Protein backbone atom coordinates (compact mmCIF):
# COMPACT_ATOMS: atom_id res chain seq x y z
CA UNK A 1 0.00 0.00 0.00
CA UNK A 2 1.41 3.37 -0.96
CA UNK A 3 1.36 5.11 2.37
CA UNK A 4 2.95 8.29 3.51
CA UNK A 5 2.94 9.39 7.09
CA UNK A 6 2.00 12.78 8.36
CA UNK A 7 5.13 14.79 8.88
CA UNK A 8 7.33 13.16 6.28
CA UNK A 9 5.47 13.89 3.08
CA UNK A 10 6.82 10.98 1.08
CA UNK A 11 4.12 10.69 -1.53
CA UNK A 12 6.10 12.71 -4.05
CA UNK A 13 7.36 9.62 -5.86
CA UNK A 14 3.82 8.45 -6.51
CA UNK A 15 1.39 9.66 -9.12
CA UNK A 16 2.13 13.35 -8.52
CA UNK A 17 2.84 14.39 -12.07
CA UNK A 18 5.74 16.69 -11.35
CA UNK A 19 8.17 16.40 -8.56
CA UNK A 20 8.71 19.95 -7.33
CA UNK A 21 7.00 21.46 -4.34
CA UNK A 22 4.67 24.41 -4.84
CA UNK A 23 3.22 24.82 -1.36
CA UNK A 24 4.83 23.54 1.79
CA UNK A 25 3.16 23.47 5.18
CA UNK A 26 5.79 23.01 7.84
CA UNK A 27 4.62 21.88 11.31
CA UNK A 28 1.60 24.11 11.15
CA UNK A 29 -0.77 24.57 14.05
CA UNK A 30 -3.85 26.74 13.65
CA UNK A 31 -6.77 27.67 15.86
CA UNK A 32 -9.41 30.20 16.68
CA UNK A 33 -9.51 32.37 19.78
CA UNK A 34 -12.74 32.88 21.62
CA UNK A 35 -12.07 36.00 23.65
CA UNK A 36 -15.37 35.90 25.51
CA UNK A 37 -14.82 32.39 26.84
CA UNK A 38 -11.06 32.85 26.93
CA UNK A 39 -10.47 29.67 25.02
CA UNK A 40 -8.56 28.75 21.92
CA UNK A 41 -9.91 26.01 19.71
CA UNK A 42 -7.08 24.18 18.01
CA UNK A 43 -8.30 23.29 14.53
CA UNK A 44 -5.09 21.78 13.19
CA UNK A 45 -2.09 20.49 15.11
CA UNK A 46 1.43 20.07 13.79
CA UNK A 47 0.53 19.45 10.18
CA UNK A 48 3.25 19.08 7.57
CA UNK A 49 2.28 18.62 3.97
CA UNK A 50 3.64 19.36 0.52
CA UNK A 51 1.57 20.25 -2.50
CA UNK A 52 3.41 19.44 -5.70
CA UNK A 53 3.20 21.42 -8.87
CA UNK A 54 0.62 19.95 -11.22
CA UNK A 55 -0.96 17.56 -8.77
CA UNK A 56 -4.57 17.22 -7.68
CA UNK A 57 -4.50 16.96 -3.93
CA UNK A 58 -7.76 16.00 -2.28
CA UNK A 59 -8.22 16.50 1.44
CA UNK A 60 -10.90 14.42 3.06
CA UNK A 61 -12.05 14.34 6.66
CA UNK A 62 -15.06 14.74 8.92
CA UNK A 63 -16.51 18.19 9.41
CA UNK A 64 -14.63 20.14 12.02
CA UNK A 65 -11.28 18.53 11.19
CA UNK A 66 -9.72 21.81 10.12
CA UNK A 67 -9.52 21.20 6.40
CA UNK A 68 -11.10 24.55 5.59
CA UNK A 69 -8.69 26.19 8.00
CA UNK A 70 -5.85 24.61 6.08
CA UNK A 71 -7.02 25.90 2.74
CA UNK A 72 -7.66 29.34 4.25
CA UNK A 73 -4.06 29.41 5.45
CA UNK A 74 -2.79 28.71 1.94
CA UNK A 75 -5.23 31.35 0.73
CA UNK A 76 -3.58 33.75 3.15
CA UNK A 77 -6.45 34.94 5.30
CA UNK A 78 -5.89 32.70 8.30
CA UNK A 79 -2.50 32.87 9.97
CA UNK A 80 -0.95 29.79 11.56
CA UNK A 81 -0.31 29.97 15.30
CA UNK A 82 2.87 27.96 14.89
CA UNK A 83 4.77 26.75 11.88
CA UNK A 84 4.97 28.25 8.41
CA UNK A 85 3.29 28.00 5.06
CA UNK A 86 5.49 28.72 2.08
CA UNK A 87 4.56 29.10 -1.54
CA UNK A 88 7.35 28.78 -4.08
CA UNK A 89 9.71 28.98 -1.14
CA UNK A 90 8.35 32.33 0.05
CA UNK A 91 6.29 32.54 3.25
CA UNK A 92 2.59 33.30 2.75
CA UNK A 93 1.55 36.60 4.34
CA UNK A 94 -1.77 37.34 2.70
CA UNK A 95 -3.91 36.64 -0.32
CA UNK A 96 -2.24 36.96 -3.70
CA UNK A 97 -2.83 36.74 -7.40
CA UNK A 98 -1.08 33.36 -7.55
CA UNK A 99 -3.91 31.73 -5.59
CA UNK A 100 -7.58 31.53 -6.48
CA UNK A 101 -10.44 29.97 -4.59
CA UNK A 102 -13.77 28.31 -5.29
CA UNK A 103 -16.28 28.47 -2.47
CA UNK A 104 -18.93 26.02 -1.37
CA UNK A 105 -21.61 28.73 -1.39
CA UNK A 106 -20.36 30.13 -4.73
CA UNK A 107 -19.82 33.65 -3.27
CA UNK A 108 -20.89 35.36 -6.48
CA UNK A 109 -21.87 39.02 -6.45
CA UNK A 110 -25.64 38.89 -6.97
CA UNK A 111 -25.78 42.35 -8.57
CA UNK A 112 -23.30 41.45 -11.29
CA UNK A 113 -23.87 39.43 -14.43
CA UNK A 114 -21.91 36.25 -15.10
CA UNK A 115 -19.26 38.05 -17.15
CA UNK A 116 -18.92 40.90 -14.68
CA UNK A 117 -18.55 38.38 -11.86
CA UNK A 118 -15.70 36.74 -13.71
CA UNK A 119 -14.18 40.13 -14.51
CA UNK A 120 -14.12 40.83 -10.77
CA UNK A 121 -11.21 38.39 -10.42
CA UNK A 122 -9.09 40.47 -12.83
CA UNK A 123 -10.12 44.06 -12.29
CA UNK A 124 -8.55 44.46 -8.84
CA UNK A 125 -5.12 43.31 -9.94
CA UNK A 126 -2.12 45.44 -10.77
CA UNK A 127 -1.29 45.44 -13.59
CA UNK A 128 -4.88 45.13 -14.68
CA UNK A 129 -5.38 43.27 -17.94
CA UNK A 130 -6.73 45.48 -20.75
CA UNK A 131 -10.34 45.45 -21.72
CA UNK A 132 -9.96 43.28 -24.80
CA UNK A 133 -7.71 40.86 -22.99
CA UNK A 134 -10.24 40.62 -20.18
CA UNK A 135 -13.00 39.90 -22.67
CA UNK A 136 -10.94 37.18 -24.33
CA UNK A 137 -10.07 35.50 -21.08
CA UNK A 138 -13.67 35.62 -19.89
CA UNK A 139 -14.82 33.98 -23.11
CA UNK A 140 -12.13 31.34 -22.74
CA UNK A 141 -13.10 30.61 -19.13
CA UNK A 142 -16.78 30.42 -20.03
CA UNK A 143 -15.97 27.99 -22.83
CA UNK A 144 -14.07 25.86 -20.41
CA UNK A 145 -16.95 25.51 -17.97
CA UNK A 146 -19.57 25.27 -20.71
CA UNK A 147 -21.40 28.51 -19.92
CA UNK A 148 -21.04 30.31 -23.24
CA UNK A 149 -24.20 32.28 -23.91
CA UNK A 150 -24.90 33.05 -20.25
CA UNK A 151 -22.64 36.13 -20.12
CA UNK A 152 -25.51 38.50 -19.38
CA UNK A 153 -27.39 36.27 -16.92
CA UNK A 154 -27.51 37.10 -13.25
CA UNK A 155 -26.61 34.44 -10.65
CA UNK A 156 -30.18 34.27 -9.37
CA UNK A 157 -31.31 33.20 -12.84
CA UNK A 158 -28.99 30.18 -12.76
CA UNK A 159 -29.20 26.80 -11.06
CA UNK A 160 -26.77 25.85 -8.30
CA UNK A 161 -24.59 23.85 -10.64
CA UNK A 162 -24.39 26.69 -13.14
CA UNK A 163 -23.56 29.16 -10.41
CA UNK A 164 -20.65 27.02 -9.35
CA UNK A 165 -19.47 26.89 -12.96
CA UNK A 166 -19.29 30.67 -12.77
CA UNK A 167 -17.33 30.30 -9.53
CA UNK A 168 -14.88 27.96 -11.24
CA UNK A 169 -14.59 30.22 -14.28
CA UNK A 170 -13.89 33.19 -12.02
CA UNK A 171 -11.06 31.28 -10.37
CA UNK A 172 -9.59 29.90 -13.61
CA UNK A 173 -9.60 33.26 -15.36
CA UNK A 174 -6.86 34.48 -13.03
CA UNK A 175 -4.60 31.67 -14.26
CA UNK A 176 -3.52 30.92 -10.69
CA UNK A 177 -0.51 28.84 -9.72
CA UNK A 178 -2.80 26.96 -7.38
CA UNK A 179 -6.55 26.52 -7.26
CA UNK A 180 -8.06 26.14 -3.80
CA UNK A 181 -11.48 24.52 -3.67
CA UNK A 182 -13.51 24.39 -0.49
CA UNK A 183 -16.13 21.67 -0.96
CA UNK A 184 -17.07 23.17 -4.32
CA UNK A 185 -19.71 20.59 -5.16
CA UNK A 186 -21.07 20.26 -1.63
CA UNK A 187 -24.17 22.33 -2.28
CA UNK A 188 -25.29 20.93 -5.63
CA UNK A 189 -27.57 17.93 -6.07
CA UNK A 190 -26.08 14.46 -6.50
CA UNK A 191 -26.65 14.15 -10.24
CA UNK A 192 -25.26 17.58 -11.09
CA UNK A 193 -22.40 16.85 -8.75
CA UNK A 194 -21.32 13.77 -10.68
CA UNK A 195 -21.58 15.58 -14.00
CA UNK A 196 -19.52 18.48 -12.69
CA UNK A 197 -16.83 16.18 -11.32
CA UNK A 198 -16.46 14.61 -14.75
CA UNK A 199 -16.28 17.99 -16.49
CA UNK A 200 -13.89 19.34 -13.93
CA UNK A 201 -11.59 16.36 -14.41
CA UNK A 202 -11.45 17.19 -18.11
CA UNK A 203 -10.65 20.85 -17.41
CA UNK A 204 -7.82 19.87 -15.09
CA UNK A 205 -6.46 17.34 -17.57
CA UNK A 206 -6.30 20.15 -20.13
CA UNK A 207 -4.84 22.91 -17.95
CA UNK A 208 -2.69 20.72 -15.69
CA UNK A 209 -3.78 23.08 -12.92
CA UNK A 210 -2.49 22.45 -9.42
CA UNK A 211 -5.50 21.90 -7.17
CA UNK A 212 -6.12 21.52 -3.47
CA UNK A 213 -9.62 20.15 -3.15
CA UNK A 214 -11.50 19.80 0.10
CA UNK A 215 -14.36 17.38 0.39
CA UNK A 216 -16.04 15.17 2.90
CA UNK A 217 -16.98 12.67 0.25
CA UNK A 218 -14.49 9.79 0.14
CA UNK A 219 -15.84 8.84 -3.25
CA UNK A 220 -15.21 12.31 -4.63
CA UNK A 221 -11.69 12.38 -3.18
CA UNK A 222 -10.76 9.03 -4.76
CA UNK A 223 -12.42 9.97 -8.03
CA UNK A 224 -10.58 13.26 -8.48
CA UNK A 225 -7.36 13.11 -6.47
CA UNK A 226 -3.83 12.16 -7.41
CA UNK A 227 -3.26 11.92 -3.69
CA UNK A 228 -5.81 11.93 -0.89
CA UNK A 229 -4.90 13.42 2.46
CA UNK A 230 -6.96 11.80 5.20
CA UNK A 231 -7.43 14.13 8.15
CA UNK A 232 -8.66 13.08 11.58
CA UNK A 233 -10.85 15.12 13.82
CA UNK A 234 -10.21 17.77 16.43
CA UNK A 235 -7.56 18.77 16.36
CA UNK A 236 -7.01 17.96 12.70
CA UNK A 237 -4.02 15.76 12.11
CA UNK A 238 -3.00 13.88 9.00
CA UNK A 239 -3.77 10.19 9.41
CA UNK A 240 -2.37 9.16 6.10
CA UNK A 241 -1.62 10.40 2.60
CA UNK A 242 -2.96 7.87 0.11
CA UNK A 243 -1.65 7.72 -3.45
CA UNK A 244 -4.46 7.08 -5.86
CA UNK A 245 -2.87 4.81 -8.42
CA UNK A 246 -5.83 4.72 -10.77
CA UNK A 247 -5.66 5.64 -14.45
CA UNK A 248 -7.59 8.59 -15.84
CA UNK A 249 -10.23 9.29 -16.77
CA UNK A 250 -11.65 8.01 -13.55
CA UNK A 251 -15.07 8.25 -15.15
CA UNK A 252 -14.35 5.38 -17.51
CA UNK A 253 -16.63 2.62 -16.35
CA UNK A 254 -13.82 0.14 -15.76
CA UNK A 255 -12.05 2.57 -13.46
CA UNK A 256 -14.94 3.53 -11.22
CA UNK A 257 -16.09 -0.07 -11.16
CA UNK A 258 -12.63 -1.52 -10.55
CA UNK A 259 -11.71 -3.45 -7.44
CA UNK A 260 -8.78 -1.05 -6.88
CA UNK A 261 -11.22 1.87 -6.66
CA UNK A 262 -13.28 -0.03 -4.12
CA UNK A 263 -10.14 -1.01 -2.17
CA UNK A 264 -8.95 2.58 -1.93
CA UNK A 265 -12.35 3.80 -0.86
CA UNK A 266 -12.59 1.01 1.71
CA UNK A 267 -9.14 1.81 3.02
CA UNK A 268 -9.91 5.51 3.53
CA UNK A 269 -13.25 4.70 5.08
CA UNK A 270 -11.41 2.39 7.47
CA UNK A 271 -9.25 5.34 8.55
CA UNK A 272 -12.24 7.59 9.20
CA UNK A 273 -15.00 5.20 10.23
CA UNK A 274 -14.50 5.36 13.96
CA UNK A 275 -14.57 9.16 13.84
CA UNK A 276 -17.59 9.38 11.64
CA UNK A 277 -19.47 6.94 13.84
CA UNK A 278 -18.17 8.18 17.17
CA UNK A 279 -19.61 11.07 19.14
CA UNK A 280 -18.35 14.45 18.04
CA UNK A 281 -17.44 17.04 20.62
CA UNK A 282 -19.90 19.84 21.04
CA UNK A 283 -19.17 23.15 19.36
CA UNK A 284 -18.93 24.71 15.96
CA UNK A 285 -18.10 22.80 12.83
CA UNK A 286 -15.34 24.58 11.10
CA UNK B 1 -28.41 20.79 -15.84
CA UNK B 2 -31.36 22.03 -13.99
CA UNK B 3 -32.91 25.27 -15.01
CA UNK B 4 -35.55 27.37 -13.33
CA UNK B 5 -39.02 26.57 -14.52
CA UNK B 6 -39.96 30.17 -15.24
CA UNK B 7 -40.86 29.59 -18.85
CA UNK B 8 -39.91 27.65 -21.92
CA UNK B 9 -36.19 27.09 -21.71
CA UNK B 10 -34.99 25.31 -24.81
CA UNK B 11 -34.81 27.46 -27.90
CA UNK B 12 -36.51 26.49 -31.13
CA UNK B 13 -33.23 25.49 -32.69
CA UNK B 14 -32.53 23.20 -29.74
CA UNK B 15 -29.08 24.72 -29.30
CA UNK B 16 -28.05 25.19 -25.74
CA UNK B 17 -25.66 28.06 -26.38
CA UNK B 18 -28.50 30.22 -27.62
CA UNK B 19 -28.09 31.80 -24.21
CA UNK B 20 -31.35 33.32 -23.07
CA UNK B 21 -32.64 31.66 -19.94
CA UNK B 22 -35.71 33.81 -19.91
CA UNK B 23 -37.75 34.04 -23.08
CA UNK B 24 -40.37 36.63 -23.86
CA UNK B 25 -43.95 35.42 -23.69
CA UNK B 26 -46.72 36.87 -25.84
CA UNK B 27 -49.26 38.06 -23.30
CA UNK B 28 -52.54 39.41 -24.65
CA UNK B 29 -53.11 43.06 -23.76
CA UNK B 30 -56.24 42.40 -21.77
CA UNK B 31 -54.53 40.04 -19.36
CA UNK B 32 -51.92 42.67 -18.60
CA UNK B 33 -54.56 45.23 -17.55
CA UNK B 34 -56.60 42.74 -15.56
CA UNK B 35 -55.23 43.78 -12.19
CA UNK B 36 -55.61 47.44 -13.04
CA UNK B 37 -59.22 46.81 -14.07
CA UNK B 38 -59.98 45.03 -10.82
CA UNK B 39 -58.55 47.96 -8.86
CA UNK B 40 -60.67 50.49 -10.75
CA UNK B 41 -63.79 48.37 -10.26
CA UNK B 42 -62.97 47.91 -6.60
CA UNK B 43 -62.53 51.64 -5.93
CA UNK B 44 -65.60 52.73 -7.90
CA UNK B 45 -67.76 50.19 -6.07
CA UNK B 46 -66.39 51.51 -2.80
CA UNK B 47 -67.22 55.12 -3.72
CA UNK B 48 -70.71 54.21 -4.95
CA UNK B 49 -71.46 52.32 -1.74
CA UNK B 50 -70.14 55.28 0.23
CA UNK B 51 -72.41 57.68 -1.70
CA UNK B 52 -75.48 55.46 -1.26
CA UNK B 53 -74.84 54.91 2.41
CA UNK B 54 -74.15 58.59 3.05
CA UNK B 55 -77.43 59.54 1.34
CA UNK B 56 -79.40 57.38 3.83
CA UNK B 57 -78.01 59.71 6.52
CA UNK B 58 -77.90 56.88 9.06
CA UNK B 59 -74.76 58.57 10.23
CA UNK B 60 -74.91 62.31 10.74
CA UNK B 61 -73.60 63.99 7.53
CA UNK B 62 -71.57 66.18 9.83
CA UNK B 63 -69.33 63.17 10.47
CA UNK B 64 -69.88 61.26 7.28
CA UNK B 65 -70.40 63.43 4.17
CA UNK B 66 -71.28 62.19 0.71
CA UNK B 67 -68.33 61.25 -1.45
CA UNK B 68 -69.69 63.59 -4.13
CA UNK B 69 -69.53 66.49 -1.67
CA UNK B 70 -66.06 65.46 -0.65
CA UNK B 71 -64.77 65.47 -4.21
CA UNK B 72 -66.58 68.76 -4.83
CA UNK B 73 -64.83 70.24 -1.81
CA UNK B 74 -61.52 68.95 -3.12
CA UNK B 75 -62.16 70.43 -6.57
CA UNK B 76 -63.25 73.78 -5.19
CA UNK B 77 -60.35 73.78 -2.77
CA UNK B 78 -57.91 73.46 -5.64
CA UNK B 79 -59.74 76.00 -7.82
CA UNK B 80 -60.02 78.57 -5.03
CA UNK B 81 -56.41 78.09 -4.05
CA UNK B 82 -57.23 76.84 -0.57
CA UNK B 83 -55.57 73.45 -0.86
CA UNK B 84 -52.60 73.96 -3.13
CA UNK B 85 -50.55 76.36 -0.97
CA UNK B 86 -50.96 74.01 1.99
CA UNK B 87 -50.17 70.93 -0.07
CA UNK B 88 -47.09 72.49 -1.59
CA UNK B 89 -45.98 73.73 1.82
CA UNK B 90 -46.26 70.20 3.20
CA UNK B 91 -44.62 68.57 0.22
CA UNK B 92 -41.72 71.02 0.14
CA UNK B 93 -41.15 70.65 3.86
CA UNK B 94 -41.36 66.90 3.59
CA UNK B 95 -38.93 66.62 0.67
CA UNK B 96 -36.40 68.95 2.30
CA UNK B 97 -36.77 67.00 5.52
CA UNK B 98 -36.20 63.70 3.75
CA UNK B 99 -33.14 65.05 1.93
CA UNK B 100 -31.62 66.22 5.19
CA UNK B 101 -32.46 62.89 6.83
CA UNK B 102 -30.85 60.93 4.02
CA UNK B 103 -27.81 63.21 3.97
CA UNK B 104 -27.27 62.59 7.69
CA UNK B 105 -28.69 59.10 8.11
CA UNK B 106 -26.94 57.27 5.28
CA UNK B 107 -23.33 58.24 5.99
CA UNK B 108 -23.70 57.96 9.77
CA UNK B 109 -25.42 54.59 9.42
CA UNK B 110 -22.72 53.29 7.08
CA UNK B 111 -20.06 54.51 9.47
CA UNK B 112 -21.78 52.81 12.41
CA UNK B 113 -21.95 49.59 10.45
CA UNK B 114 -18.29 49.55 9.57
CA UNK B 115 -16.64 50.99 12.67
CA UNK B 116 -17.13 49.25 15.98
CA UNK B 117 -16.10 52.25 18.08
CA UNK B 118 -18.49 54.62 16.30
CA UNK B 119 -21.23 52.03 16.64
CA UNK B 120 -20.65 51.58 20.38
CA UNK B 121 -20.49 55.33 20.93
CA UNK B 122 -23.61 56.31 19.01
CA UNK B 123 -25.94 53.37 19.43
CA UNK B 124 -27.45 54.19 22.85
CA UNK B 125 -28.59 57.58 21.52
CA UNK B 126 -29.71 56.23 18.18
CA UNK B 127 -31.77 53.48 19.76
CA UNK B 128 -33.26 55.84 22.32
CA UNK B 129 -34.27 58.23 19.57
CA UNK B 130 -35.56 55.42 17.37
CA UNK B 131 -37.80 54.07 20.12
CA UNK B 132 -39.01 57.37 21.60
CA UNK B 133 -42.48 58.34 20.36
CA UNK B 134 -41.96 61.43 18.25
CA UNK B 135 -44.89 63.39 19.75
CA UNK B 136 -43.07 63.52 23.06
CA UNK B 137 -40.55 65.89 21.52
CA UNK B 138 -43.09 68.47 20.39
CA UNK B 139 -43.23 70.57 23.57
CA UNK B 140 -39.45 70.70 23.75
CA UNK B 141 -39.13 71.63 20.10
CA UNK B 142 -41.75 74.36 20.43
CA UNK B 143 -39.86 75.65 23.44
CA UNK B 144 -36.61 75.77 21.50
CA UNK B 145 -37.73 76.64 17.99
CA UNK B 146 -41.11 78.27 18.50
CA UNK B 147 -44.14 77.85 16.23
CA UNK B 148 -42.32 78.11 12.96
CA UNK B 149 -41.36 76.24 9.89
CA UNK B 150 -38.01 75.23 11.37
CA UNK B 151 -39.85 73.34 14.10
CA UNK B 152 -41.95 71.48 11.54
CA UNK B 153 -38.86 70.63 9.51
CA UNK B 154 -36.99 69.46 12.59
CA UNK B 155 -39.69 67.03 13.60
CA UNK B 156 -39.70 65.51 10.10
CA UNK B 157 -35.95 65.02 10.20
CA UNK B 158 -36.04 63.61 13.73
CA UNK B 159 -38.71 61.16 12.62
CA UNK B 160 -37.08 59.99 9.41
CA UNK B 161 -33.37 60.05 10.12
CA UNK B 162 -33.18 57.18 12.60
CA UNK B 163 -34.88 54.43 10.61
CA UNK B 164 -32.58 55.34 7.71
CA UNK B 165 -29.54 55.23 9.97
CA UNK B 166 -30.47 51.93 11.58
CA UNK B 167 -31.16 50.23 8.24
CA UNK B 168 -27.89 51.40 6.71
CA UNK B 169 -26.03 50.11 9.73
CA UNK B 170 -27.81 46.75 9.52
CA UNK B 171 -26.97 46.52 5.83
CA UNK B 172 -23.25 46.92 6.37
CA UNK B 173 -23.27 44.53 9.31
CA UNK B 174 -25.03 41.75 7.45
CA UNK B 175 -22.80 41.75 4.38
CA UNK B 176 -22.34 38.11 3.43
CA UNK B 177 -18.96 37.08 4.94
CA UNK B 178 -18.26 34.78 2.02
CA UNK B 179 -18.48 37.76 -0.35
CA UNK B 180 -15.88 39.49 1.79
CA UNK B 181 -13.75 36.37 1.57
CA UNK B 182 -14.15 36.32 -2.20
CA UNK B 183 -13.16 40.00 -2.27
CA UNK B 184 -9.96 39.23 -0.36
CA UNK B 185 -9.11 36.22 -2.51
CA UNK B 186 -9.52 38.20 -5.71
CA UNK B 187 -7.44 41.10 -4.57
CA UNK B 188 -9.96 43.77 -3.55
CA UNK B 189 -8.33 46.37 -1.33
CA UNK B 190 -10.14 48.42 1.31
CA UNK B 191 -11.63 50.92 -1.12
CA UNK B 192 -12.63 48.32 -3.68
CA UNK B 193 -14.21 46.20 -0.96
CA UNK B 194 -16.39 49.19 -0.06
CA UNK B 195 -17.28 50.24 -3.57
CA UNK B 196 -17.75 46.82 -5.12
CA UNK B 197 -19.09 44.68 -2.29
CA UNK B 198 -20.24 46.49 0.84
CA UNK B 199 -22.08 49.42 -0.77
CA UNK B 200 -23.95 47.43 -3.44
CA UNK B 201 -24.94 44.90 -0.80
CA UNK B 202 -26.18 47.70 1.45
CA UNK B 203 -28.10 49.59 -1.24
CA UNK B 204 -31.41 47.69 -0.80
CA UNK B 205 -31.14 48.28 2.96
CA UNK B 206 -30.66 51.99 2.32
CA UNK B 207 -33.82 52.04 0.24
CA UNK B 208 -35.92 50.16 2.75
CA UNK B 209 -34.54 52.55 5.36
CA UNK B 210 -35.72 55.49 3.29
CA UNK B 211 -39.03 53.70 2.88
CA UNK B 212 -39.48 53.46 6.62
CA UNK B 213 -38.19 57.00 6.91
CA UNK B 214 -40.96 58.18 4.58
CA UNK B 215 -43.66 56.52 6.67
CA UNK B 216 -42.26 57.99 9.90
CA UNK B 217 -41.54 61.33 8.27
CA UNK B 218 -45.17 61.70 7.17
CA UNK B 219 -46.29 61.18 10.76
CA UNK B 220 -43.72 63.71 11.86
CA UNK B 221 -44.91 66.17 9.24
CA UNK B 222 -48.53 65.88 10.40
CA UNK B 223 -47.93 66.10 14.13
CA UNK B 224 -45.71 69.10 13.48
CA UNK B 225 -48.48 70.81 11.55
CA UNK B 226 -51.31 69.72 13.84
CA UNK B 227 -49.65 70.46 17.16
CA UNK B 228 -47.02 72.98 16.15
CA UNK B 229 -49.51 75.68 15.28
CA UNK B 230 -47.51 76.93 12.32
CA UNK B 231 -50.67 77.85 10.40
CA UNK B 232 -49.62 76.06 7.24
CA UNK B 233 -49.63 72.65 5.67
CA UNK B 234 -52.07 69.80 5.23
CA UNK B 235 -52.15 69.26 8.99
CA UNK B 236 -53.31 72.84 9.42
CA UNK B 237 -55.95 72.27 6.73
CA UNK B 238 -57.23 69.24 8.67
CA UNK B 239 -57.23 71.16 11.91
CA UNK B 240 -59.13 74.11 10.44
CA UNK B 241 -61.69 71.92 8.63
CA UNK B 242 -62.33 70.14 11.91
CA UNK B 243 -62.80 73.39 13.79
CA UNK B 244 -65.24 74.61 11.15
CA UNK B 245 -67.22 71.34 11.07
CA UNK B 246 -66.34 71.19 7.38
CA UNK B 247 -66.59 67.41 6.99
CA UNK B 248 -66.19 67.28 3.15
CA UNK B 249 -62.99 69.31 3.38
CA UNK B 250 -61.73 67.11 6.20
CA UNK B 251 -62.30 63.99 4.16
CA UNK B 252 -60.88 65.60 1.03
CA UNK B 253 -57.64 66.38 2.85
CA UNK B 254 -57.46 62.84 4.22
CA UNK B 255 -57.82 61.45 0.70
CA UNK B 256 -55.04 63.74 -0.56
CA UNK B 257 -52.83 62.57 2.31
CA UNK B 258 -53.60 58.93 1.56
CA UNK B 259 -52.79 59.34 -2.13
CA UNK B 260 -49.59 61.14 -1.28
CA UNK B 261 -48.38 58.46 1.16
CA UNK B 262 -49.33 55.55 -1.06
CA UNK B 263 -47.60 57.19 -4.01
CA UNK B 264 -44.39 57.79 -2.06
CA UNK B 265 -44.25 54.35 -0.49
CA UNK B 266 -45.10 52.53 -3.72
CA UNK B 267 -42.51 54.38 -5.74
CA UNK B 268 -39.88 53.39 -3.20
CA UNK B 269 -41.07 49.77 -3.40
CA UNK B 270 -40.69 49.94 -7.14
CA UNK B 271 -37.21 51.37 -6.76
CA UNK B 272 -36.30 48.61 -4.31
CA UNK B 273 -37.27 45.94 -6.81
CA UNK B 274 -35.38 47.68 -9.57
CA UNK B 275 -32.22 48.02 -7.54
CA UNK B 276 -32.12 44.50 -6.11
CA UNK B 277 -33.97 42.05 -8.34
CA UNK B 278 -32.03 39.12 -6.89
CA UNK B 279 -33.64 39.53 -3.47
CA UNK B 280 -37.07 38.59 -4.81
CA UNK B 281 -36.22 35.47 -6.76
CA UNK B 282 -33.89 33.56 -4.50
CA UNK B 283 -31.20 33.92 -1.89
Boltz contact constraints between the chains, C-beta under 6 A:
constraints:
  - contact:
      token1: [A, 77]
      token2: [B, 184]
      max_distance: 6.0
  - contact:
      token1: [A, 95]
      token2: [B, 184]
      max_distance: 6.0
  - contact:
      token1: [A, 95]
      token2: [B, 185]
      max_distance: 6.0
  - contact:
      token1: [A, 101]
      token2: [B, 185]
      max_distance: 6.0
  - contact:
      token1: [A, 103]
      token2: [B, 178]
      max_distance: 6.0
  - contact:
      token1: [A, 105]
      token2: [B, 178]
      max_distance: 6.0
  - contact:
      token1: [A, 107]
      token2: [B, 178]
      max_distance: 6.0
  - contact:
      token1: [A, 107]
      token2: [B, 179]
      max_distance: 6.0
  - contact:
      token1: [A, 107]
      token2: [B, 182]
      max_distance: 6.0
  - contact:
      token1: [A, 110]
      token2: [B, 278]
      max_distance: 6.0
  - contact:
      token1: [A, 111]
      token2: [B, 200]
      max_distance: 6.0
  - contact:
      token1: [A, 120]
      token2: [B, 186]
      max_distance: 6.0
  - contact:
      token1: [A, 121]
      token2: [B, 186]
      max_distance: 6.0
  - contact:
      token1: [A, 124]
      token2: [B, 187]
      max_distance: 6.0
  - contact:
      token1: [A, 124]
      token2: [B, 188]
      max_distance: 6.0
  - contact:
      token1: [A, 124]
      token2: [B, 192]
      max_distance: 6.0
  - contact:
      token1: [A, 125]
      token2: [B, 187]
      max_distance: 6.0
  - contact:
      token1: [A, 148]
      token2: [B, 17]
      max_distance: 6.0
  - contact:
      token1: [A, 149]
      token2: [B, 17]
      max_distance: 6.0
  - contact:
      token1: [A, 149]
      token2: [B, 19]
      max_distance: 6.0
  - contact:
      token1: [A, 153]
      token2: [B, 21]
      max_distance: 6.0
  - contact:
      token1: [A, 156]
      token2: [B, 278]
      max_distance: 6.0
  - contact:
      token1: [A, 156]
      token2: [B, 281]
      max_distance: 6.0
  - contact:
      token1: [A, 156]
      token2: [B, 282]
      max_distance: 6.0
  - contact:
      token1: [A, 157]
      token2: [B, 21]
      max_distance: 6.0
  - contact:
      token1: [A, 159]
      token2: [B, 2]
      max_distance: 6.0
  - contact:
      token1: [A, 159]
      token2: [B, 3]
      max_distance: 6.0
